[in-house]
Amino acid sequence: MKDGRRVRMRADWPQRRAEILAEVLEIEYGPLPPPPAAFRAEKLHEHRVPRLGNARHAQYRLVVEGEHPARFLLDLMTPEGEGPFPVILTGDGCWKYVSDEITAEVLRRGYALAVFNRCELRPDPSPPGNPFASLAVWAWGYHRCVDFLVEHPQVDAEKIAATGHSRGGKTALLAGATDPRIALTAPNNSGCGGAGCLRWPGENAERLASILKNFPEWFAPRLMAYVERETEMPFDQHAVKALVAPRALLCTEARGDLWANPEGSWQSQRAAAEVWRFLGATSQLGAWYREGAHAHTFDDWRALLDFADWRFRGLPPERDFGANPFPDLPAAHSWSAPKGASA
């Protein structure tokens, strides 16, 4: 704890988690916008899609009122048959909508698919002068989608998974770290500011200096103070991952995606695993690595569905989500911190 007491029992974790969350938001991501004063969903249309197994496609306009008003679209695909269904939510409708091949596989496996465009909530890049950082606004958008999904009769409110790729992966990780209603968080190739360890940049990995030069609006202003001083930060990305515990977290990575720091993601995974182990929930934490480059591929989605089948339905996985992709890497020091910083 910040007062020097050790976290000895599982019952101590919520307090320590709250301390870590406050520090992570203050330094790295900034505060999230406030909850809505009022919220409603307007159905715009609904139809069957024969080419996707006669799935039902409905589009909604989500309307948020209050201090941070917003209006944006959400598309919900549900399989034919009786629900409620577990759902996978992605905010990556802004750069590349989920392909028909992936959508068909999600539906075939008995999952609903919810897609929104996070850039309807904040353009990317965004102009300066905004009171909230972009990643915080986009994560807040995931939360508003969850507001809708937990009330939808065709959605199993206990089985909501959030995913995203690259900057969308950073967003999905932050969304899952800050909303306990998200049962499974699955960032893909999320790199610097996501799953990648800042203190362990692999070969040609993106560093704080680069990401803050190109996209300063994504993060809190205080993060700039740690450029070239990452080892002085009072936390690293393993702490962000640990905020999800003991809920499920799956990090999917590509070995050839060096800019997204696949080695560093594994080091933060090893360190974060200490928390899942402490909470007796090691099966809730997984990682999966493929060959190839920066993309959110069909194989990445299949890995997510396999992990979700395991965690949501108890189906034994056909792949090892704990396999070490870098057996030659030395072990990272778990939960170490520089002198004078909180561990």
N, C-alpha and C positions, 0 to 999 in steps of 0.2 A: 504494500500500500504506500501511498505518498507520505504517510506519517511514519514509515519505517517498519510497520508490522508486516510479517510474512503472510502470504496467502496459504493457509494450511488446509482448509476444507473446501469442498465444492460450494458450500453455502457462502464462502467468502468471495467467490468469483464475480457475482453481479456488481459488488462495490468496486473491485479492481477494474472490471470491464468498463464501468462508468468513468473511472479516472482516465483510463487509456483513451476512451472515446473522446472525452473532453480535450485531451492534449492533441490527438490526431486532428480533430476539427479545427482547433485553434491555430495549429502550425501549418498543416498541409492542405486541407480542403476548404476551410472556412465553414461557417454555420450554414445549415440548410435553411431554406425559406420556411416560414411558419406554417403550421397546418391550416387547411382552409376553414374559413368561417362557414361556408356552405359549399356543397358539392352535388352535382347531378350528372347523369348520363342521358344523352338524347340519342335514341336509335335512328339512324339515317336510312338504312335499308338492310334487308336480309334476303338471302337466296341460297339455293342448293348449287353445289359445284360437282356435276357428274364426273368430270375428269379426275377429281380427287375423292373418288369413292362416295359420291353423293354427300360429302361433308356440307355442313351449314356454315356460311360466311355471313357475319353480321358486322356492320360498321357503326361505331358510336362516336359522338362528339362528347368529350369529357369537359365539363365546365366547372372551373374552380373560382370561387369568389372569396374575397378577403383581402389581406394585406398584400398578397402576391397572386393576383388573378391570372388565370390562364384558360385557354381554349385550345384543345388539340384532339386529333382523331386517334382512335384505337380500332384495329381490325381484329376480330375474334373468329377463329376457325375451330369448329367442334366436330368430332367424328360422328358418323351415323351411329345411332344406338342410344341407350339410356345412360345418362350421366348420373351424378356429376363426375367430371374427368379431372385428373391432374392437369396442370397447365404449365407451359413454358412461355415466359414473357421476355421479349427482347425490345430494346429501344432503337435498334439499328435500321429502322425503316427509312432513315435519312440518307444512307449511302448506298445500300443495296438490299432490296427486299428479299426475304427468304425465298429461295428458289422453289419451284414446284416439286422438284425431286426431294428436297429436305422437308417441305410441307407435307408431302405424301407420306414420308417415313414417320414423321411425328404423329400424323393422324392414324396411320396403320398400327402404330404401337399403342394406340388408345389414349393419346394426349391431345388436349386442346392447345392451340397456338395463338398467342396474343402478340400483336406487333404494333408499335407506335413509333413516331418520328421524334426523337428527342430534340431535334433542332427546331421543332415548332415551339418548344419551351424556351430555347436560347439559341440564336444563330451560332454557327461555328465557321470561322472565328467570330467573336462578338466584339462590339465596340467597347472602349474603356468606360469606366465610371459606373459599372453595375455594382449594386450592394452585395451580390452573392457571386461566388465563383461558378464557372460553367459546370464543372463536375458535380458540384453541390446541387445546382438547379436540375441537372439531368437526373441525378439520383432521386431527387424530390419528385420528379416526373414518374419514375418507377413506383414510388410510394402511392401516388395518386391513381395509377393503374391498379395497384393492389387494393386500394379503397373500393374500386369498382369490382374487381374480380372476386373478392371475398363475399360479395353480396349476390353474385350471379348464380342462378340456380343450376347451371350446367358446369360449374367449376367447383372442384373440391378445395375448399378454402385452406385445408391443412396441407395441401400438396402443390404449392406454388414454387416454381423454379424461375430464377432470373438469370439471363445470360446476355452477353454482348461481346463484341470483338474490338480489340485495340483500344481506342479511347472509349468505345462502348463497353469494353471489358473492365476498364478502370471504373466506369460508371456503375456497372453491375456489381462489382466488388464493394464499392461504397454504399450502394443501395442495400445490399445484403447485410453489410456491417451495421447499418443504422435502422433496419426494420426487421424485428423478430418474426413478422408474419411471413417472410420469405423463408421457406423451408429448405431450399437448395440454392446456393449461389454458385454460378459457373462462369467466371471470367475466362475469355479466350485470348491468348497472345496479348496480355494487358500491359506487360512491360513496366517502364518507369512510371511511378505513380500508381501502379497497379500491383501485380503479383511479384514484380522483380525487385530483388533486394537492392537497396541503394548503396549499401556498404560493400556489395559484392558484384560489381559490374563485370560481366564476362567480356570476352573479346568482341570489340566493336559494338558494345551495348550503349544505348542512349543513357546519358547522364542528366542530372538536374540542370547543369549549365545550358545544355542544348534544349531541353523541353521547355524551360522557363524563358529562354530567348524566343522560341517560336510560338509558344502558347501560354504566356503568363496568365491569361484570363481564366485558364482552367483551374488554377490553384489559389490558395490563400496568399496574400502579400507576404506574410511572414516567412514563407518557405524560401524566398529569395535569399534570406540571410544564411542559408546552409549550402549555397553553391560552393563547391570545392571544400566543403566542411561537413560532408555527410556523416562522418564518424562522430561529430559532435551533436547530432540530433538525439533527442531523448527516446527515440523509438525508431524502428525500421518497418518495412512492409509486413514482416511476420506479425507485428502487433495489429496491423489492419486486418489481416486474415483472421487472427485470433478473436477479433470482435464478433465473428460469425459463430464461434463455438458456444454451445455444443451442437448447433445445427450443422447441416451438411454443406460442405464446400468441395467443389471439384475445379481444379485449375488445369486447363488444356493448353498445351504449348507445342511449338514446332522447333525441332532441333536447329534447323537452318535459319530461323528467324532471329539472328544475332542481335539486331537492334532492340528487340523486345526482351533480351536478357534471359534466355531459357535457363542458363546456369544459375543466375541469381534468383529466379523463381523457385528453383529446387532448394536453394539454401534457405529462402524464407519459409518454404514448406516444411523443411526439417525442423526449423526453430519453432514454427507455429504448432507443429505436432505435439510439442510438450504440453500445450494447453488441452488439446483433445485427449491426450493420455491422462492428464491430471483429472479431467472430468469423466473419465471412463467412457469415452465416445470415439475411440480411434477409428472405428469403421465409418464414421461420418466424414472423414477427411480423405480426399483422393486427388491424384494427379495422373495425367495421361499425356504422353509425348508421342508425336509422330515425326516422320521425316518431312522435309519440305520447308516452305517459306511462310510469309505473313499472309494468312487467309483464315476464314472461318469455313472450313470444308465440310463436306458430307460426312467424312470420317470423324471430325470433331463433334458434330451433332449426334452421330451414332454413339460415340463414347458417352456423351451427356445422357442420352436415353438409356444406355446400359446402366449407368450409375444411378439414374433416377429409378429404373426398375428395381435395382437392388435396395435403395433406401426407401422408396415409396411402396413397393409391392413385395419385398422380401425375396425377389428372384435372385438366385446365385449368379454373380457376374462371370462372364466368360473371359474377362481380361483382368490383369493385376493392376489395381489402381494405387498400389503402394510400391511398385517396382522402382528401383533406383535407376534413373536414366543416365546418371553420371557417377559410376562407381569409383572413379579415380579422383573425384573432388575431395579435398580434405573436409572434415566436418566443420560446420559453422558453430560458433559459440552461441548456445541458446540463451536468449534473454540477457545477454551481457549489455552493459551500457557504460559510456565513458564516465570518468570520475565526476561526481557531483550531479549526475543525471539520474532520473528515476528509472529503475529497471523495468 
